[in-house]
Amino acid sequence: MKEEQYKHMVEAKKQESHDKVIYAIRTIKECVTNGEAISASYLARKTGLSRSFFYNNEEVKTFLLKALKSQRGQDFETSKRPILDKALKAKMTKLELENQKLKDINQELKQRINDLNKIITNFNLAEYERLNPYV
């Protein structure tokens, strides 16, 4: 009886292992078809299988290496790109606001310089008139 149970357990484990292989290969195919950049880490996250499964199972490893070879040289949209784009846009907006503030300050300073030049010009003219009674 125990031998029969053991055979049944072994058969169940073989079937489970076979199902994992089929699932892993199907997932790799889907990723390649969808144009997703694949790696053992990415596939492990996507399938719930361990990274070592993709390296240690010869059938899956062979299929994975073929898929990786077929993707060499391709440029993939990484999941971090939208995050980086959003960060860059936020920084650009902040810099544009800072630039506008500096332009406003610059304009105020130019106006102050003009006002001071007028005061100096008027002061010199008044001083000149005081010193030159014949003018």
Contact map, one row per residue, 1 for C-alpha under 8 A:
111110000000000000000000000000000000000000000000000000000000000000000000000000000000000000000000000000000000000000000000000000000000000
111111000000000000000000000000000000000000000000000000000000000000000000000000000000000000000000000000000000000000000000000000000000000
111111100000000000000000000000000000000000000000000000000000000000000000000000000000000000000000000000000000000000000000000000000000000
111111110000000000000000000000000000000000000000000000000000000000000000000000000000000000000000000000000000000000000000000000000000000
111111111000000000000000000000000000000000000000000000000000000000000000000000000000000000000000000000000000000000000000000000000000000
011111111100000000000000000000000000000000000000000000000000000000000000000000000000000000000000000000000000000000000000000000000000000
001111111110000000000000000000000000000000000000000000000000000000000000000000000000000000000000000000000000000000000000000000000000000
000111111111000000000000000000000000000000000000000000000000000000000000000000000000000000000000000000000000000000000000000000000000000
000011111111100000000000000000000000000000000000000000000000000000000000000000000000000000000000000000000000000000000000000000000000000
000001111111110000000000000000000000000000000000000000000000000000000000000000000000000000000000000000000000000000000000000000000000000
000000111111111000000000000000000000000000000000000000000000000000000000000000000000000000000000000000000000000000000000000000000000000
000000011111111100000000000000000000000000000000000000000000000000000000000000000000000000000000000000000000000000000000000000000000000
000000001111111110000000000000000000000000000000000000000000000000000000000000000000000000000000000000000000000000000000000000000000000
000000000111111111000000000000000000000000000000000000000000000000000000000000000000000000000000000000000000000000000000000000000000000
000000000011111111100000000000000000000000000000000000000000000000000000000000000000000000000000000000000000000000000000000000000000000
000000000001111111110000000000000000000000000000000000000000000000000000000000000000000000000000000000000000000000000000000000000000000
000000000000111111111000000000000000000000000000000000000000000000000000000000000000000000000000000000000000000000000000000000000000000
000000000000011111111100000000000000000000000000000000000000000000000000000000000000000000000000000000000000000000000000000000000000000
000000000000001111111110000000000000000000000000000000000000000000000000000000000000000000000000000000000000000000000000000000000000000
000000000000000111111111000000000000000000000000000000000000000000000000000000000000000000000000000000000000000000000000000000000000000
000000000000000011111111100000000000000000000000000000000011000000000000000000000000000000000000000000000000000000000000000000000000000
000000000000000001111111110000000000000000000000000000000000000000000000000000000000000000000000000000000000000000000000000000000000000
000000000000000000111111111000000000000000000010000000000000000000000000000000000000000000000000000000000000000000000000000000000000000
000000000000000000011111111100000000000000100010000001000001000000000000000000000000000000000000000000000000000000000000000000000000000
000000000000000000001111111110000000000000000000000000000001001100000000000000000000000000000000000000000000000000000000000000000000000
000000000000000000000111111111000000000000000000000000000000000000000000000000000000000000000000000000000000000000000000000000000000000
000000000000000000000011111111100000000000100010000000000000000000000000000000000000000000000000000000000000000000000000000000000000000
000000000000000000000001111111110000010000100000000000000000000100100000000000000000000000000000000000000000000000000000000000000000000
000000000000000000000000111111111000000000000000000000000000000000100000000000000000000000000000000000000000000000000000000000000000000
000000000000000000000000011111111100000000000000000000000000000000000000000000000000000000000000000000000000000000000000000000000000000
000000000000000000000000001111111111110000000000000000000000000000000000000000000000000000000000000000000000000000000000000000000000000
000000000000000000000000000111111111110000000000000000000000000000100010000000000000000000000000000000000000000000000000000000000000000
000000000000000000000000000011111111000000000000000000000000000000000000000000000000000000000000000000000000000000000000000000000000000
000000000000000000000000000001111111000000000000000000000000000000000000000000000000000000000000000000000000000000000000000000000000000
000000000000000000000000000000111111100000000000000000000000000000000000000100000000000000000000000000000000000000000000000000000000000
000000000000000000000000000000111111110000000000000000000000000000000000000100000000000000000000000000000000000000000000000000000000000
000000000000000000000000000000110011111000000000000000000000000000000010000101000000000000000000000000000000000000000000000000000000000
000000000000000000000000000100110001111101100000000000000000000000010000000000000000000000000000000000000000000000000000000000000000000
000000000000000000000000000000000000111111100000000000000000000000010000000000000000000000000000000000000000000000000000000000000000000
000000000000000000000000000000000000011111110000001001100000000000000000000000000000000000000000000000000000000000000000000000000000000
000000000000000000000000000000000000001111111000001000000000000000000000000000000000000000000000000000000000000000000000000000000000000
000000000000000000000000000000000000011111111100000000000000000000000000000000000000000000000000000000000000000000000000000000000000000
000000000000000000000001001100000000011111111111101000000000000000000000000000000000000000000000000000000000000000000000000000000000000
000000000000000000000000000000000000000111111111111001000000000000000000000000000000000000000000000000000000000000000000000000000000000
000000000000000000000000000000000000000011111111100000000000000000000000000000000000000000000000000000000000000000000000000000000000000
000000000000000000000000000000000000000001111111000000000000000000000000000000000000000000000000000000000000000000000000000000000000000
000000000000000000000011001000000000000000111111100000000000000000000000000000000000000000000000000000000000000000000000000000000000000
000000000000000000000000000000000000000000111111110000000000000000000000000000000000000000000000000000000000000000000000000000000000000
000000000000000000000000000000000000000000111011111010000000000000000000000000000000000000000000000000000000000000000000000000000000000
000000000000000000000000000000000000000000010001111111000000000000000000000000000000000000000000000000000000000000000000000000000000000
000000000000000000000000000000000000000110110000111111100000000000000000000000000000000000000000000000000000000000000000000000000000000
000000000000000000000000000000000000000000000000011111110000000000000000000000000000000000000000000000000000000000000000000000000000000
000000000000000000000000000000000000000000000000111111111000000000000000000000000000000000000000000000000000000000000000000000000000000
000000000000000000000001000000000000000100010000011111111001100100000000000000000000000000000000000000000000000000000000000000000000000
000000000000000000000000000000000000000100000000001111111101100000000000000000000000000000000000000000000000000000000000000000000000000
000000000000000000000000000000000000000000000000000111111100100000000000000000000000000000000000000000000000000000000000000000000000000
000000000000000000000000000000000000000000000000000011111111100000000000000000000000000000000000000000000000000000000000000000000000000
000000000000000000000000000000000000000000000000000000111111110000000000000000000000000000000000000000000000000000000000000000000000000
000000000000000000001000000000000000000000000000000000001111111000000000000000000000000000000000000000000000000000000000000000000000000
000000000000000000001001100000000000000000000000000001101111111100000000000000000000000000000000000000000000000000000000000000000000000
000000000000000000000000000000000000000000000000000001111111111110000000000000000000000000000000000000000000000000000000000000000000000
000000000000000000000000000000000000000000000000000000000111111111000000000000000000000000000000000000000000000000000000000000000000000
000000000000000000000000100000000000000000000000000000000011111111100000000000000000000000000000000000000000000000000000000000000000000
000000000000000000000000100100000000000000000000000001000001111111110000000000000000000000000000000000000000000000000000000000000000000
000000000000000000000000000000000000000000000000000000000000111111111000000000000000000000000000000000000000000000000000000000000000000
000000000000000000000000000000000000000000000000000000000000011111111100000000000000000000000000000000000000000000000000000000000000000
000000000000000000000000000110010000000000000000000000000000001111111110000000000000000000000000000000000000000000000000000000000000000
000000000000000000000000000000000000011000000000000000000000000111111111000000000000000000000000000000000000000000000000000000000000000
000000000000000000000000000000000000000000000000000000000000000011111111000000000000000000000000000000000000000000000000000000000000000
000000000000000000000000000000000000000000000000000000000000000001111111000000000000000000000000000000000000000000000000000000000000000
000000000000000000000000000000010000100000000000000000000000000000111111110000000000000000000000000000000000000000000000000000000000000
000000000000000000000000000000000000000000000000000000000000000000011111110000000000000000000000000000000000000000000000000000000000000
000000000000000000000000000000000000000000000000000000000000000000000011111000000000000000000000000000000000000000000000000000000000000
000000000000000000000000000000000000000000000000000000000000000000000011111100000000000000000000000000000000000000000000000000000000000
000000000000000000000000000000000000000000000000000000000000000000000000111110000000000000000000000000000000000000000000000000000000000
000000000000000000000000000000000011100000000000000000000000000000000000011111000000000000000000000000000000000000000000000000000000000
000000000000000000000000000000000000000000000000000000000000000000000000001111101000000000000000000000000000000000000000000000000000000
000000000000000000000000000000000000100000000000000000000000000000000000000111111000000000000000000000000000000000000000000000000000000
000000000000000000000000000000000000000000000000000000000000000000000000000011111110000000000000000000000000000000000000000000000000000
000000000000000000000000000000000000000000000000000000000000000000000000000001111111000000000000000000000000000000000000000000000000000
000000000000000000000000000000000000000000000000000000000000000000000000000011111111100000000000000000000000000000000000000000000000000
000000000000000000000000000000000000000000000000000000000000000000000000000000111111110000000000000000000000000000000000000000000000000
000000000000000000000000000000000000000000000000000000000000000000000000000000111111111000000000000000000000000000000000000000000000000
000000000000000000000000000000000000000000000000000000000000000000000000000000011111111100000000000000000000000000000000000000000000000
000000000000000000000000000000000000000000000000000000000000000000000000000000001111111110000000000000000000000000000000000000000000000
000000000000000000000000000000000000000000000000000000000000000000000000000000000111111111000000000000000000000000000000000000000000000
000000000000000000000000000000000000000000000000000000000000000000000000000000000011111111100000000000000000000000000000000000000000000
000000000000000000000000000000000000000000000000000000000000000000000000000000000001111111110000000000000000000000000000000000000000000
000000000000000000000000000000000000000000000000000000000000000000000000000000000000111111111000000000000000000000000000000000000000000
000000000000000000000000000000000000000000000000000000000000000000000000000000000000011111111100000000000000000000000000000000000000000
000000000000000000000000000000000000000000000000000000000000000000000000000000000000001111111110000000000000000000000000000000000000000
000000000000000000000000000000000000000000000000000000000000000000000000000000000000000111111111000000000000000000000000000000000000000
000000000000000000000000000000000000000000000000000000000000000000000000000000000000000011111111100000000000000000000000000000000000000
000000000000000000000000000000000000000000000000000000000000000000000000000000000000000001111111110000000000000000000000000000000000000
000000000000000000000000000000000000000000000000000000000000000000000000000000000000000000111111111000000000000000000000000000000000000
000000000000000000000000000000000000000000000000000000000000000000000000000000000000000000011111111100000000000000000000000000000000000
000000000000000000000000000000000000000000000000000000000000000000000000000000000000000000001111111110000000000000000000000000000000000
000000000000000000000000000000000000000000000000000000000000000000000000000000000000000000000111111111000000000000000000000000000000000
000000000000000000000000000000000000000000000000000000000000000000000000000000000000000000000011111111100000000000000000000000000000000
000000000000000000000000000000000000000000000000000000000000000000000000000000000000000000000001111111110000000000000000000000000000000
000000000000000000000000000000000000000000000000000000000000000000000000000000000000000000000000111111111000000000000000000000000000000
000000000000000000000000000000000000000000000000000000000000000000000000000000000000000000000000011111111100000000000000000000000000000
000000000000000000000000000000000000000000000000000000000000000000000000000000000000000000000000001111111110000000000000000000000000000
000000000000000000000000000000000000000000000000000000000000000000000000000000000000000000000000000111111111000000000000000000000000000
000000000000000000000000000000000000000000000000000000000000000000000000000000000000000000000000000011111111100000000000000000000000000
000000000000000000000000000000000000000000000000000000000000000000000000000000000000000000000000000001111111110000000000000000000000000
000000000000000000000000000000000000000000000000000000000000000000000000000000000000000000000000000000111111111000000000000000000000000
000000000000000000000000000000000000000000000000000000000000000000000000000000000000000000000000000000011111111100000000000000000000000
000000000000000000000000000000000000000000000000000000000000000000000000000000000000000000000000000000001111111110000000000000000000000
000000000000000000000000000000000000000000000000000000000000000000000000000000000000000000000000000000000111111111000000000000000000000
000000000000000000000000000000000000000000000000000000000000000000000000000000000000000000000000000000000011111111100000000000000000000
000000000000000000000000000000000000000000000000000000000000000000000000000000000000000000000000000000000001111111110000000000000000000
000000000000000000000000000000000000000000000000000000000000000000000000000000000000000000000000000000000000111111111000000000000000000
000000000000000000000000000000000000000000000000000000000000000000000000000000000000000000000000000000000000011111111100000000000000000
000000000000000000000000000000000000000000000000000000000000000000000000000000000000000000000000000000000000001111111110000000000000000
000000000000000000000000000000000000000000000000000000000000000000000000000000000000000000000000000000000000000111111111000000000000000
000000000000000000000000000000000000000000000000000000000000000000000000000000000000000000000000000000000000000011111111100000000000000
000000000000000000000000000000000000000000000000000000000000000000000000000000000000000000000000000000000000000001111111110000000000000
000000000000000000000000000000000000000000000000000000000000000000000000000000000000000000000000000000000000000000111111111000000000000
000000000000000000000000000000000000000000000000000000000000000000000000000000000000000000000000000000000000000000011111111100000000000
000000000000000000000000000000000000000000000000000000000000000000000000000000000000000000000000000000000000000000001111111110000000000
000000000000000000000000000000000000000000000000000000000000000000000000000000000000000000000000000000000000000000000111111111000000000
000000000000000000000000000000000000000000000000000000000000000000000000000000000000000000000000000000000000000000000011111111100000000
000000000000000000000000000000000000000000000000000000000000000000000000000000000000000000000000000000000000000000000001111111110000000
000000000000000000000000000000000000000000000000000000000000000000000000000000000000000000000000000000000000000000000000111111111000000
000000000000000000000000000000000000000000000000000000000000000000000000000000000000000000000000000000000000000000000000011111111100000
000000000000000000000000000000000000000000000000000000000000000000000000000000000000000000000000000000000000000000000000001111111110000
000000000000000000000000000000000000000000000000000000000000000000000000000000000000000000000000000000000000000000000000000111111111000
000000000000000000000000000000000000000000000000000000000000000000000000000000000000000000000000000000000000000000000000000011111111101
000000000000000000000000000000000000000000000000000000000000000000000000000000000000000000000000000000000000000000000000000001111111100
000000000000000000000000000000000000000000000000000000000000000000000000000000000000000000000000000000000000000000000000000000111111100
000000000000000000000000000000000000000000000000000000000000000000000000000000000000000000000000000000000000000000000000000000011111111
000000000000000000000000000000000000000000000000000000000000000000000000000000000000000000000000000000000000000000000000000000001111111
000000000000000000000000000000000000000000000000000000000000000000000000000000000000000000000000000000000000000000000000000000000001111
000000000000000000000000000000000000000000000000000000000000000000000000000000000000000000000000000000000000000000000000000000001001111
